[in-house]
Amino acid sequence: MHGLLSESALCQGLDLAPIDGLVFGGHEVRRSDFVASATEIHQNGGSIQWPVLQALRGELRALSRNVVPGALANAGRTIERLVGDDGGKLPQRRPLRAQIEAVQRDIRAFQRRHGLDRVVCVNLTSTEPPLPLGKAHAALAAFEQALDRDDEAAVRSSALYAYAAAALGLPFVHFTPSNATLTPAVCELFERTGAPYAGADGKSGETLVKSALAPMFKYRNLRVLTWQGYNILGDRDGKVLADDDNKSAKVATKDGLLPQILGYPLHTHVGIDYVPSLHDHKTAWDFIHFEGFLGHRMSMQFVWQGCDAILAAPLVLDLVRLVDLAARTGESGPQRHLACFFKQPVGVPEHDLHAQWHLLTEWLQQQRAAAQR
């Protein structure tokens, strides 16, 4: 199946959870259901074709019952406003500990109701504004003290979910750039409970191209002087990123990889603008100015056009299956071999897609060899 690495020949022979054995559920703060969302996608972008939607209507309606109201702590004014715009209702204010306990109860109930062997948690929420990290985020004891004194200023919604998953010993995938999620304090809890985790910020479009293309200039000793990028996108992601605070978190993960790959400072810029008519599609235009033999300057440009959900959904499925496999084979802590899936990979300073790819293929070979023993 195109787009799914876990369905390619590279993963043959691995004991991956079958896709038809996955059961989906989660939390949501806006008012919607899977049928309504799929219909909206069909009408606005066409990436879900009408025959497919009709065939899945009953299943989507049933799966919608697995989505329950979620937590929304210190999420930022834009996200809160969008909840209202979509007809949702902000959750009633509750102590942070109570919110974590509610999340954990929902996870246990979901697993029990469906008779599931295992649960993997994935953070797919909208990008949160960056959170200034301090003493409360440096160590688990300090973070738990912040929870006990109900210090909302030190916590965002994503951190509540990461903490809840870590405390339950569940694998966790952080698919957004939010910096408040996998803090040192929360990672300490994952280490304590022995759960694997991966992140951050799924790499599906312009940054994927950057991480593959930038090494070419390094390999040929062509000096990049400027790498200017401009992104336009629609849908709710675009609405959220139209807010400067939320946008800054996304720009940081998209703009930080080039100096590391190339090995020197250069002029870079990433622009992001919201274009409502694009809906779930996005376009990126990049201009690269570089210097070659005899100091002659040349340029390259590329345009990337894609559908956000079509690019991201298979990555989430791949990550769920691979993190689940890691958990079943006794692995814990940051899953460094999954770096190629992320703009800001946890525990891996290397941004070169080719080097990241080798980390993954080596791990897959090890898993395959272990399965054959």
N, C-alpha and C positions, 0 to 999 in steps of 0.2 A: 504494500500500500504506500503510495507516494507520500513523502513527508514524514513517515514514521521510521526512524532509525531502528527501533526495536523489532520491526517486521522485515528488516533487510537480512541479507545473507550473513552479515557481520555478527548477528545475534543468534544465528541458528545453533541449536544444541544447548542453549541456555534454558534453565528452568524459570522462565519468566511467567508471571501471572497472566493467564489468557485474558485478552481484552473483553471477551464476552463474559468473563467472570468478575469484572469490576462492577461495583455498585457505587453510584455517585450521590452525594448529599452535601449539605453545607449550610452556611449562614448567609443571610442577606438582610440589608437594612432598607432597601427600596421595595416598593410593591410591584411584584411581577411574578411570572411563572415561566416555565420552559417553553410552553406552547406560544405564549405571547411574545417571548424574546425571539424564538425561532421564526415566527411570522414577521416580526419587525426586520430581522436580518434578511429574510427572503424579499420583502418589499423594498428595502433600501439598497441592498447590495447584490442580491441574487446568489450569494455563495451557498445558501441552502436552497436547493431546487424544490419546486412545489411537490412533485411526486414523492420525494424523500420526506418532506415535511408531513404529507398526508399519511405515509406509511408508518411514521414514527409518532404520530399524534397521541395515540393511546399510551405508548411508553413514556413519552415526555410528560404527559399529564400525571402518570403514576409517579415518575421521578420528582415532580414538583413537590410532592408531599414530603420528600426528604429534605426540603429546604425550610429552615426555621429562622425566626428573627435572631439577629446577631448583635454583637457588642460594637459600640462606637465611642471609644474613649479618646478625646483630644485628637480628633481626626482632621481638623482644619475646617475653616469656614466654607470652602468650596464644596467639599464632599457633603457636608451637612446641608448646604443649600440644594445640591442635586438630589438628595434624598427626598426633600420636599417637592422639588420639581417633578419627580417621578411618582408622586402620589404616596410616598412612604411616610413613615412616622418615626421620628428620632426615638431610640430606646429610652425608657425612663432611667433617670440617673440612679445608679447603684454603686456601692463600694467596689473597688477594683477586685478585691478578693472574691466578692460575690459573683462578679462577672466571669472570672476565671472558673469558678466552681460550676457556673451554669454552662459554660462551654464544655467542660469535662463531662458533665451529666449528659449533655446532648450527644457527645461523641460515644459515650458508653451505650446510651439508648439506641443510637443508630446502629452500632455494631451488634447489639443484642437482638434488635428487631429483625435484622437481615441475616442473622446467623453467620457473621463474617469471621474468618480466621484472623484477619489482620486489618489495620487501618493505617493509611498514609494521609497526613495532613498537608495541604498545599495552600499557600497564601497567594490569592489571585485578586486581592483588593486593589482599589484605585491607589495611585501613588500618593503617599502622605507627604506633607511638608517636612523638611529636614528637622530633626530634633537635636538641639545642642546637647551633646553627651557629656556627662560629668561623673562624679563619684558614684552616683546611684547606678551607673551602668557598667562600672569597672569590675565589680565582683558580685557574686550571687547574694551574699549576705546583705550587702548594701541595697541591692535591688529589692529583695524581699522586705527589708525595712521600709522602703518607699511604698511598697504595696500595703504593708500593715498600717502605715499612717495615711493611706489613701492619697498619695501625692500624684494627682493627675498630670501635673506639669512634667513629670519625669517619664510618663508612659503614653504610648499610643496604642491604638486598637491592635495593630499587628503584633505588638509585643505580648499582649494578653494571650493571643492565640499561640504564639511560639512557646511561651511559658507553659501554657496548658498542655501542649503536645509533649514538650520536654518532660514535664512532671509525670505524664502517663507513660513515658518511654516510647513514644511513637515517632516514626520517621517523619521528617518535615522538609518541605521544599519551599523556599522563599523566592517567588517568581517576580517580585517587584523590587524597585530600588530603595524602598524605605529603610533609612539607616537605623531606625529605632527597633528593628526586629531582632536580628541576630547580633545583639550586643555581646561583649565579653561575658557579662553576667548571665545572659540567657544561654550562651554557648557552654558556660560552666555547668549549667544544669543538664544540658544534653550529654555532656561528658560523664556526669555523675550517674545518669540513668542508662547510659550505654546506647543511646539512640543515634542513628545517622541523620545528618542534615545536609542540605545543599542550598546554594544561592550564590549571588543575588542578581535579580533583574534578567529575565529571559532575553536571550540574544537571538532575534528573529529577522532583523531587517538591515538597516543602514550600518549598524555597528558590526553585524556579522560580516558584511562586505568589507568594512574597514579592517577587521582583524584578519581577514584572508588576504587582502590586497596590500596592506602596509608592508608585510614581510618581503614582497617582491622588490620594493625599492631598496630594502636593506640587503637583499641577496645580490642585487646588481650595483650596490654602492652608489645609488642615486640619492642625492640629498633632498629631502622634502623641505620646502621653505614654508609653505602654507597649505593647510587642509581645512577648507571652509565647507560647512554642511548646512543645509536648510531643509527642514522637515515640515510637511503639512499633513494634518490628519483630522478625521472627524470623530463621530461617536462620543461616548461618555469619557473615554480616555482623553480625547481632545479637549473636552470641556474642563476636565480636571487640570490638564496641563496648561490651560489658558491662564491659570492662576500662577503668578510669578513664584510664590513659595513652593508650590508643588512642582513647577517646571524646573526649579533649581536642582531638585533631587534627581530628576531624570537627566538633565544636562551633565551633571557630575559623572554619571556612569557612562554616558555616551562619549564624553570628551576626554576622559582620562587615560585611554589606552595607548594613544599614538606615541607619546614620549617614551613609554616603557618598551614598546615594540622596536622603535627606531633607535633608541639609545641617546637621544639628544633633544633639547627643547626646540619647539617650533611654534609658529603662529597657528592656533586652531580656534575654531568657533563653531558652535552648534546652535542653530536657530530652530525654534519649534512654534508653529502657529496653528490655531484651530480653524478648520474650514468645514462648517456644518454639512455642506452638500456632499462631502466625501464619505460620510457615514463610517463604515468599518474599513475603508480603504485608506492607504497612506502613500505618500510620495516623498522621496528624499532626493535632493540634487546635491552632489558634492563636486567641488572644484579643488584640484590638487596642482599646486605649482611646485616644480622640482628643478633641480640643477644637475646637469650631467657633465660629460667630458668637456674640457676647456672652459668650464664655467657657464656653458650655454644653458639658458633657462627654457623649459618646456612646460606643458600642462596636460592634464588629463581631466575629463569630466565623466561622471556617470549618473544615471537616473535609475532609482530603484522604486518600483511601484508594486504594492502588494496589498493583500487583504489580511488585516491584523489577526483575526480569529483563525483563518486558514493556515497562517504561519505559526501561530502560538499553540493552538490546540494539540497538534501532534507532539510538540515538545513536552507539554504537560503530561501526556500519556506516556511518553518515553521515560520521563523523569520518575513518574509514579512507579513504573515497572522496574526501573533500575535501582531506585532507592529501596524498594521492597525486596529485591533480590539481595542487596547489600545487607539489609537487616536480617534476612533469613540465613545468610552465611556468616553471621556473627560480626559484621563490621559496625563500627560506631564512629562518632565524631564527624568532622567535615569530609564530604565526599569529593576529594580533590580531582578525581578522575572525571568528574562531570563538569569541569571548568568550561568546556567548549559550548555548553548550553547557556552560559551566563556572561553578561557584560562586566560584572564585578564579582568574579568567582571567589568564594570564601576559601581562604587558606592557600590560594595560588596567585602569586604576583605576576605570573606569565600571562600575557594577553594575546600572544601569537596563536592564531587558530590552529596552525599546523602542529605546533608543540603541544597544544591542548588536546588535539586529536590523538596524538600518540599516547598521551596519558590514558585516554579512554580505550583505545584499541589494546594496549598492554593489559589493562584491567580485565577487559572482556576475554582476552586469551587466557589469563589466569583463572577466571571463572569457568571457562570452558574446560580447561585442563583439570580443575578440581572436580567438575561434574563427571568427568570420564574415569576418575580414579575409583 
